[in-house]
């Protein structure tokens, strides 16, 4: 029928019954779907809860941090497994992978100013690249990097840098190394994720949800005129926000700007957690510094745990103190247990105060080898030390695929950089012939040359490696040394050249004395009785022309430390943050270096024809020998 121009259709009883059945069926299907979804969701949540219960060691997690930790580790595990399998597959075609990534990056940057200057668009092979592009050092790139610093676009790479990383190269002077976003991503996927997968595979006990004492500090950032961050590119609280659920230190602890106070808080909250599973830092020297600080401050730390508060005398802001204190509760039993263990001494202390500690993750190769050795022999005896990555400011180079091997070796990652190798006999040449991955020999020692995703092409960055094995076509290397490097207690890398020039300039300003000889040592080489404070520092031994030099005042000696800060930005930064302690200068008796020469000849395999005064002492007995011959000691 028609009603107001609308047609109304009447349902018959049959139509009504059919519609009713359809509605009933839809409701039934909907209810069943909800039940199935509920069962599946319940099963998933149940499995997740069981998995979390199995993996968790009841550490100081809240429910929220436990769930965050679980999902973060699950995602990282999946990514790491995929990336590790990809790496192993790539090893067997490393030569072709290397050429592929090189040509891709050349094509991507052909329209940049640098690409036009070096005719990237005409390069069709790795061999053509080596023939047409010279080997380079930092000075080659400096004009381009200066333009980047001022804000110019499309200079070295089509992508703008996200950071200008400050470093000291073989010359020891501060350098700015550009880094684009893709380099950060590659480091995470090809380095961190792969090493995480290796760790879980080779050290199965790390498959847990225990917390990790991550020893890292908030860096002091600068900005370029173009607002590009200028500073270190190593992990820091600002770049690791998504990982904070992993760590025993609360967020407020990472906001502390000075290193001694931040380290105290790292130790305090780690000590609170009797189920701590891992200790992690960029370098072994940082872990060593933490244990030295623990040895000096354990009584105060125990008091804080017993009374449930942060040391009232600790130099931190009231806002941070309030946040930290809100997370503290008195724990007399834990304080009593810790006191009992500390009073026994500090051999194997890590395993005694954290019985479930599985691994210590830090770089302990090169200049950090001494610190790793002392950790293994003393503080962390009985705990696996894993040096996961071979990396530099310029980017990721290799991954350590065997955590248990004390001879640290690294599988070069064929997708991270394009690698070339200069035989060690040819490193003095400006433009020597280079070898590719498939041309190096096992047992050979080479200076490495890299071409990076961030625009450093055929760059001689100074690392010398030994080829110890191969995985397919991909070399496995042992880091030998970085050319020109002298002192490195915190990643600052002071070269012999810079230190010597600074020393000569400083001594020349002192009245009535001249420099006869000198050598240095890192504080780890001193006996425990001779160490001055917990932060690592430089020890400098000076023989001066006049014995009355022993009457020089602290003011003159402080000039050396101050001048070195002006010569090296990283050293200045760490000194300001108190990550590196004041330099300790010993003025030794006349003739001490002659006696040192005799001592070294009698106690080493060196011969008189080849002996040179060691500018950095690497033997504890030699350091003690020089301390015993000091006329006076100054802490700058």
ABEGO torsion letter per residue (X at the ends): XBBGGBBBBBBBAAAAAAAAAAAAAAAAAAAAAAAAAAAAAAAAAAAAAAAAAAABAGBBBBAAAAAAAAAAAAAAAAAAAAAAAAAAAAAAAAAAAAAAAAAAAAAAAAABAAAAAAGAAABABAAAAAAABBBBBAAAAAAAAAAAAAGBBGAABABBBABBBBBBBAAGBBBBBBBBAAAAAAAAAAAAAAAAAAAAAABAAABBABBBBBBBBBBBBBBBAAGBBBEBABBBAAAAAAAAAABABBAAAAABABAAAAAAAAAAAAAABAABABBBBABAAAAAAAAAAAAAAAAAAAAAAAAGBBBAABBBBAAAAAAAAAABBBBAAAAAAAAAAAAAEABGAAAAABAABABBBBBABEAAAAAAAAAAABAABGBBBBBABBBBAAEBABBBABAABABBBBBBBAAABBBBBBBAAAAABABBBBBBAAABBBGBBBBBBBBBAAGBBGBBAGBBBBBABBBEABBBBBBABBBGBABBAAGAGBBAAAAAAAAAAAAAABBGBBBABBBBBBAAABBAAABBEABBBBBBBBBBABAAAAABBAAAAAAAAAAAAAABAAAAAAAAAGABBBBBBBBBBBGAAAAAAAAAAAABABBAAABBBBABBABAAAAAAAAAABABBBBX
